[in-house]
Amino acid sequence: HAVVVGSTNWDTCMHLPHLPVPGETVAGGRLQAGIGGKGANQAVACHRGGADVHFISAVGDDQTGAGILAEFQTMGLAVSGIKTVPACPTGVACIFIDARGENCIGLTAGANARLTPQTIEQYRELITSAGVVLLQLEIPLETVMSVAQIAAGAGVPVVLNPAPARALPDELLAVVDILTPNRGEAAALAGLYTGSEPGLAAAAKTFLDKGVGRVLVTLGADGAVLFQPKAGAGQAPATQRFAARAVTAVDTTGAGDVFNGVFCAGLVRGLSCEQAIEEAMVAAALAVTREGAIASIPTREEILAFRT
Ligand code: ADP
């Protein structure tokens, strides 16, 4: 099985003619609300990618949280690892989007901030018996560290999607098997310019030098690139390119989440890293042709149909 540990939010997305300025009310909005959060998106993508997924997360003891749990159950995603935190709201993202696709976002972490290393302890066995563990950075960093260390201690591969980007301690990087930043996150984490191929390789090398097993950078419509260490000190990493599927993108939000979830589903189903990347690429391409976050995540049948 795969274990995904991360955030669950309720996203209220409002499409407006233009973004409000301070004090302004903009009428004529179109509301699109639904489950969000990188953890939830990736867990659902991993589930639809054909893996047996255990999602460890937290919601508040409010109606929003109860609604999210019910929706997960309808989707067939196990909710036994999702904690309902008493006297705490569910995490919420308020998103305004204008006609050109520019957005501004307000976020309250709510229960996500209460997913602590203590909570994780009760899922230790689930983590140590997993085929892969997938993490992002929308929950407390000490929780991410704790899960990664428990998994690595049991020889379970750790995939870290370092989003949203933030400085990461070396102890964390040392136990990550596959780091999956997008281009911007790779630049932010490495503190290097990644606008060129050599720049990207230099950024990847800084992570590999800190003990990361492989670095898989996603490049939007340009696909992805996998960096692996080469034997011999000071060697540039080995590089493998993967082209994205050509599609007409409608909404690229959450492409990385679909990619990460389906990639890990592939790994836990026994695919090679390269095969799992190809499948993730197909799933993410399909997702960007549709609006919405969770609603746009393709099923395994759709992925297979698109491939052939
Ligand atoms: P994020 O959503 O985290 O910014 P990326 O934009 O790098 O991540 O996208 C992740 C993956 O989604 C890419 O590697 C690619 O496979 C797929 N993808 C994203 N945008 C497109 C697109 N316009 N066309 C086809 N595939 C895309």
Boltz pocket constraint, residues with backbone or C-beta under 6 A from the ligand:
constraints:
  - pocket:
      binder: B
      contacts: [[A, 182], [A, 183], [A, 217], [A, 218], [A, 219], [A, 220], [A, 221], [A, 223], [A, 224], [A, 244], [A, 245], [A, 246], [A, 247], [A, 249], [A, 252], [A, 253], [A, 254], [A, 255], [A, 256], [A, 257], [A, 259], [A, 280], [A, 281], [A, 282], [A, 284], [A, 285], [A, 288]]
      max_distance: 6.0
